[in-house]
Amino acid sequence: MSLFVVIGAIFMIGGLTALAIALRHRREQRPRYAAMLIGGMMATAFGLVLAGFSVAYKATAPLDLNATGEGAR
């Protein structure tokens, strides 16, 4: 397991926590909870993308652009 997967999971947990708090207080109409809602969505998406790209990078083989034998012209 890569360090980026762990960091991504931490961001996702933190973002989901901020989302839950903001959604619980949504009737108060305070700017603090609107900011927490936006920040929670952004942190959750960042964690998901970070972990997803890390898994995809580890699962694929390296790309060899010179495998066809044609060099730069």
C-alpha positions in Angstrom: 0.0 0.0 0.0 1.4 3.3 -1.0 1.7 6.4 1.2 -0.5 8.3 -1.2 -3.4 5.8 -0.6 -3.1 6.4 3.2 -3.0 10.2 2.7 -5.9 10.0 0.3 -7.9 8.0 2.9 -7.1 10.5 5.6 -8.3 13.4 3.3 -11.5 11.4 2.5 -12.3 10.8 6.2 -11.7 14.4 7.1 -13.8 15.6 4.2 -16.6 13.3 5.0 -16.5 14.5 8.6 -16.7 18.1 7.6 -19.6 17.3 5.2 -21.5 15.5 8.0 -21.0 18.4 10.4 -22.1 21.0 7.7 -25.1 19.0 6.7 -26.2 18.6 10.3 -26.2 22.4 10.8 -27.5 23.4 7.4 -30.6 25.1 8.8 -28.6 27.6 10.7 -27.7 29.5 7.5 -24.2 30.5 8.8 -21.3 31.1 6.4 -19.1 28.8 8.5 -21.1 25.8 7.6 -21.4 26.7 4.0 -17.6 26.9 3.9 -17.3 23.6 5.7 -19.7 22.1 3.1 -17.6 23.3 0.2 -14.3 22.4 1.9 -15.6 18.9 2.8 -16.6 18.2 -0.8 -13.2 19.4 -2.1 -11.2 17.4 0.5 -13.2 14.3 -0.2 -12.8 14.6 -4.0 -9.0 15.3 -3.6 -8.6 12.2 -1.4 -10.5 10.0 -3.8 -8.5 11.3 -6.8 -5.1 11.0 -5.0 -5.8 7.4 -3.8 -7.3 6.5 -7.2 -4.3 7.7 -9.2 -1.9 6.1 -6.8 -3.6 2.7 -7.3 -3.8 3.1 -11.0 -0.1 4.1 -11.2 0.9 1.0 -9.2 -1.3 -1.3 -11.3 -0.2 -0.4 -14.8 3.0 -1.2 -16.6 5.4 1.6 -17.6 4.7 3.1 -21.1 7.6 2.6 -23.5 7.2 5.1 -26.3 10.2 3.7 -28.2 8.8 0.2 -28.5 7.8 0.6 -32.2 11.4 1.3 -33.3 10.5 4.7 -34.7 12.7 7.4 -33.3 12.2 11.1 -33.1 12.3 12.8 -36.5 
